[in-house]
Each structure stands twice: as C-alpha cells, then as structure tokens.
Amino acid sequence: MTETAIIVGQGYVGLPLAMRAVEAGYDVIGYDVDETRTKALADGTSFVEDISDEQVRDALATGRYRPVASLDGIDRFDIAVITVPTPLHEGVPDLTYIDQAGEQLAPLLTRGATVVLESTTYPGTTQERLAPILEAGSGLTAGVDFHLGYSPERIDPGNKTWTLVNTPKVVSGIDEASLAKVKAFYDQIVETTVPVSSPKEAELTKLLENTFRHVNIALVNELAMFAGDLGINVWEAIDAAATKPFGFMKFTPGPGVGGHCLPVDPSYLSWQVKRSLGQSFRFVELANDVNDHMPDYVVRRLVAALNERGKPVKGSRILLLGVSFKANVGDWRESPSFRVAKLLNELGADLYAADPHVSPDRFPPGCTPVEVTPEELSAADASLLLVDHDAFDKRQLVRHATYILDARNAVPQETNVERL
Ligand SMILES: NC(=O)c1ccc[n+]([C@@H]2O[C@H](COP(=O)([O-])OP(=O)(O)OC[C@H]3O[C@@H](n4cnc5c(N)ncnc54)[C@H](O)[C@@H]3O)[C@@H](O)[C@H]2O)c1
C-alpha cells in the first residue's frame, strides 16, 4: 500500500523534500498555512528557485502530490516531516511554528507512525518540546506508540553541485526503532544517510555547521577591514592561503551575512548555552558583532570614496547592485543590503537598486528599482556591488560605471574600482 507523508511547510526546505518524496513513491500532502503558496502549487507554480514549475506539475500529474492549506479531512499519516520557520525575536528563539505544527499533527498520529523535525533549532527541542506536544494531543507515547526523530536540512539554495539528493543527511531517532524508521525514510530520499546516536547530536550538528561558517566569515571580514587600512590585498592573501591542500578552508569577505541561517542559527546555540549554563558563547557573540557591523563598514568606505571625489552622500546617486543575500538566488531575508540601504537613506543618498532575482516590491525601502544598463551605470555617482550574481555582466559594469565599490571581489580591478 502507498504510504502517506505529510510535509509540514512548503518553503525552501519543505517543497524540495515533498517533490523528492513523490518521486520515491509516497502519497504526499504538502501542507502550508500560507494559502497563496498552496494555491500557486496546486496551479503548478513554484516559488522556490531550485524547483521548476515543471517539477511541480509532474508531481501533481502523478496524483500523489496534494498541496493543502488545512489538514481537515486528513485522518492519518505514515510519516510527517516538519519544515517550518524557526526565527529569532530580539535574540530569543521563536519555536511557536514548531509548537503549532506539533499541535496540528498530534490528532492525526496513529500507532506506528513517524514524526521527523527538520527545522533548525537548539539541542533538546525534539525530545523536550515536540514530544510532549505530540503526546498530549494524541494520547500516545513517543518511543512506545509512535516514532520520533530529527534530521537537519542542509539545503543550499542555488547550489547546482550539492543538492538534496547527493548531500549526505544526518538522521536520528529518540530510540533505536525511531532511528531505523527515520533512516529508512531518508534512504529513499537521499544517497547517503549519516546516523547519530540521538536527536540532540543531530540538532547540534546543524548549529555547529552554521556556527563554523559564521565564525570563519567573521574572521575574514575583520581581516579585510584591517588589511584595507594596512594597505594589504586581503583577497590575494586568502587565495594564496587556499593553495594549502590541508588545514585551511577558504572563506571570503562580504558586506555581511544574510539568509535564514547564518544570522539566526548560531544565536540559537548561544541562547541555549546562556540559558542552560549561564555562560556566554564568546565565538558566536564576537562573530555576530563583526558580521552585523559589515554593512556599516561598507557604507563608511562608500562615504570615503565619494568624499575623495568631492561629493557628499546627500543627493549623490547610488546604485546598489544586488539586494538578495547571496549570488544567484532571490532570497532577500536578512540580507545585509537592507541595512546598507537604510544607512545610505539616512545620509540622504538618492538610491537605486538592481537585482534580476528579486521582485522589485521586495527591494529595500527607499530604493528605486532599475535595470542594469550603461545609462544607469554612468548616471550613478557610485555603484555598490553587494551580490555577485552571474547575471551581472562584470565587464559592462566596469566599462560604464563612474566608480564601483566591489564588496565581493567580483569585477575586474580597473582604476574606477575599489574592493572591500
Ligand atoms: N532555506 C534554507 O536554505 C534552509 C537550509 C537549512 C535549514 N533551514 C531551516 O529549515 C526551516 C524552514 O526554512 P525554510 O527556508 O524552508 O522556510 P520558509 O519560510 O521558506 O518555509 C516555511 C513554510 O512553513 C509554513 N508554515 C509555518 N507554520 C506552519 C504550520 N504550522 N503548518 C504548516 N505550514 C507552516 C510557512 O507558511 C512557510 O511557507 C527553518 O528552521 C530553517 O532554519 C533552511
């Protein structure tokens, strides 16, 4: 008999998983409280760049993919995977979406069913927070009547090399039977599963990965600021260091960190360390401090460059190239471009922005959306390259721009270009 999988949340993580589960032969209910999303999906339209409309239509055509905005009328599932947001509010983890997902799934739980949490969260969430919610709403006992586990998502939007399928996936369960069920499910979804001994290790794995990235980006960002003042080319030093075949991993400076992971996840860990042990996770706090201040540094550099050219920021026409949080994606959440735009707005700049991946109604407030044309480039007193989208023709930028501050080391280094 075909097994039923409910994927709770049809966003960047949930939609690719739902598509894969359909391919693996499951009867998939793609549940999302956002009705505009489920309606678009039911019409065969994807809003996640890594999933094409065609993939959604193929899934619908199997008759085994049902995007729904309510679980009414669904009475059971074999496996449910929770992929809902886990934001921070004023530095404190907000787990209300996970709580709600648990409350919604609990009445549908039956003996032998499995629930897996994928949302990024602090260690202990699956066992100490989700299990009691599922038990209270179902009258069943985790580990006795139903299986429960945690498997962190490693999806990297826009990455064509490492996909959901070929990126190894860490899996865990609250007991041996749960681990076996969770592993068996993901063995059909991805090529390699990596079992760990309990959900806490799996939860920490995800936070460790993102904290590692966050800290190393902060390291090169701080270095970039010092090297600039010392008159040393940090980019060249990083490239040279990266020729070492062992013991070094390349990270590059930028205008700050964005997206759903780096600005948020490490703080889940530092919050838990503070709450449980009363101690500060100093690496995370330092990295937050450095990365959070990068937009200020970028603006300072731009102000200095305009000053050098005898121009005040007030009234200067400034073109932001890229507003998403990283190259070749349309995800603008937590993007440092918003802080850069805010600071420049406060200084009275006349702001324009171009990003082929982001809908103009999502641009930072105060930015007039434009296309990148020779006219726009030469009309701007300064252009600020914040995102290294492939769609930007780097030679065209250099040819027509008056001045470029390149925060990504992406354009040829001509006399009208300065790097971070
Ligand atoms: N985006 C990434 O690259 C990425 C990578 C790894 C891990 N994660 C983690 O995965 C989780 C989900 O992230 P995302 O980027 O997919 O978020 P998203 O915002 O793209 O998608 C989450 C979806 O869940 C829906 N939702 C919220 N509450 C719900 C509920 N109770 N029932 C049903 N649907 C509900 C929202 O409407 C939204 O569409 C987060 O914890 C995130 O940190 C994200």
The ligand as an SDF file (V2000), in Angstrom:
LIG
                    3D

 44 48  0  0  0  0  0  0  0  0999 V2000
   16.2940   27.9350    3.4670 N   0  0  0  0  0  0  0  0  0  0  0  0
   17.3650   27.2330    3.7130 C   0  0  0  0  0  0  0  0  0  0  0  0
   18.3030   27.2620    2.9350 O   0  0  0  0  0  0  0  0  0  0  0  0
   17.4740   26.3410    4.9360 C   0  0  0  0  0  0  0  0  0  0  0  0
   18.5330   25.4310    4.9810 C   0  0  0  0  0  0  0  0  0  0  0  0
   18.6470   24.5960    6.0650 C   0  0  0  0  0  0  0  0  0  0  0  0
   17.7120   24.6700    7.1000 C   0  0  0  0  0  0  0  0  0  0  0  0
   16.6890   25.5770    7.0500 N   0  0  0  0  0  0  0  0  0  0  0  0
   15.7470   25.5690    8.1630 C   0  0  0  0  0  0  0  0  0  0  0  0
   14.5510   24.9260    7.7480 O   0  0  0  0  0  0  0  0  0  0  0  0
   13.4170   25.5390    8.3700 C   0  0  0  0  0  0  0  0  0  0  0  0
   12.4550   26.0300    7.2970 C   0  0  0  0  0  0  0  0  0  0  0  0
   13.1210   27.0060    6.4930 O   0  0  0  0  0  0  0  0  0  0  0  0
   12.6060   27.4710    5.0700 P   0  0  0  0  0  0  0  0  0  0  0  0
   13.7030   28.2900    4.4770 O   0  0  0  0  0  0  0  0  0  0  0  0
   12.0640   26.3060    4.3170 O   0  0  0  0  0  0  0  0  0  0  0  0
   11.3980   28.4310    5.4970 O   0  0  0  0  0  0  0  0  0  0  0  0
   10.2420   29.0130    4.5280 P   0  0  0  0  0  0  0  0  0  0  0  0
    9.7610   30.2500    5.1920 O   0  0  0  0  0  0  0  0  0  0  0  0
   10.7190   29.0470    3.1190 O   0  0  0  0  0  0  0  0  0  0  0  0
    9.1140   27.8930    4.5940 O   0  0  0  0  0  0  0  0  0  0  0  0
    8.4290   27.5540    5.7570 C   0  0  0  0  0  0  0  0  0  0  0  0
    6.9640   27.4130    5.4120 C   0  0  0  0  0  0  0  0  0  0  0  0
    6.2820   26.9060    6.5580 O   0  0  0  0  0  0  0  0  0  0  0  0
    4.9670   27.4510    6.5640 C   0  0  0  0  0  0  0  0  0  0  0  0
    4.4030   27.2750    7.9020 N   0  0  0  0  0  0  0  0  0  0  0  0
    4.6330   27.9700    9.0300 C   0  0  0  0  0  0  0  0  0  0  0  0
    3.9470   27.4290   10.0560 N   0  0  0  0  0  0  0  0  0  0  0  0
    3.2530   26.3750    9.5890 C   0  0  0  0  0  0  0  0  0  0  0  0
    2.3880   25.4120   10.1470 C   0  0  0  0  0  0  0  0  0  0  0  0
    2.0930   25.4180   11.4510 N   0  0  0  0  0  0  0  0  0  0  0  0
    1.8660   24.4740    9.3470 N   0  0  0  0  0  0  0  0  0  0  0  0
    2.1420   24.4470    8.0330 C   0  0  0  0  0  0  0  0  0  0  0  0
    2.9780   25.3240    7.4310 N   0  0  0  0  0  0  0  0  0  0  0  0
    3.5430   26.2700    8.1950 C   0  0  0  0  0  0  0  0  0  0  0  0
    5.1740   28.8840    6.1180 C   0  0  0  0  0  0  0  0  0  0  0  0
    3.9850   29.4470    5.5910 O   0  0  0  0  0  0  0  0  0  0  0  0
    6.2670   28.7200    5.0340 C   0  0  0  0  0  0  0  0  0  0  0  0
    5.7190   28.6010    3.7400 O   0  0  0  0  0  0  0  0  0  0  0  0
   13.9770   26.6300    9.2650 C   0  0  0  0  0  0  0  0  0  0  0  0
   14.1660   26.1140   10.5450 O   0  0  0  0  0  0  0  0  0  0  0  0
   15.3200   26.9270    8.6280 C   0  0  0  0  0  0  0  0  0  0  0  0
   16.2360   27.4620    9.5680 O   0  0  0  0  0  0  0  0  0  0  0  0
   16.5400   26.3970    5.9690 C   0  0  0  0  0  0  0  0  0  0  0  0
  1  2  1  0
  2  3  2  0
  2  4  1  0
  4  5  1  0
  4 44  2  0
  5  6  2  0
  6  7  1  0
  7  8  2  0
  8  9  1  0
  8 44  1  0
  9 10  1  0
  9 42  1  0
 10 11  1  0
 11 12  1  0
 11 40  1  0
 12 13  1  0
 13 14  1  0
 14 15  2  0
 14 16  1  0
 14 17  1  0
 17 18  1  0
 18 19  2  0
 18 20  1  0
 18 21  1  0
 21 22  1  0
 22 23  1  0
 23 24  1  0
 23 38  1  0
 24 25  1  0
 25 26  1  0
 25 36  1  0
 26 27  1  0
 26 35  1  0
 27 28  2  0
 28 29  1  0
 29 30  1  0
 29 35  2  0
 30 31  1  0
 30 32  2  0
 32 33  1  0
 33 34  2  0
 34 35  1  0
 36 37  1  0
 36 38  1  0
 38 39  1  0
 40 41  1  0
 40 42  1  0
 42 43  1  0
M  CHG  2   8   1  16  -1
M  END
$$$$
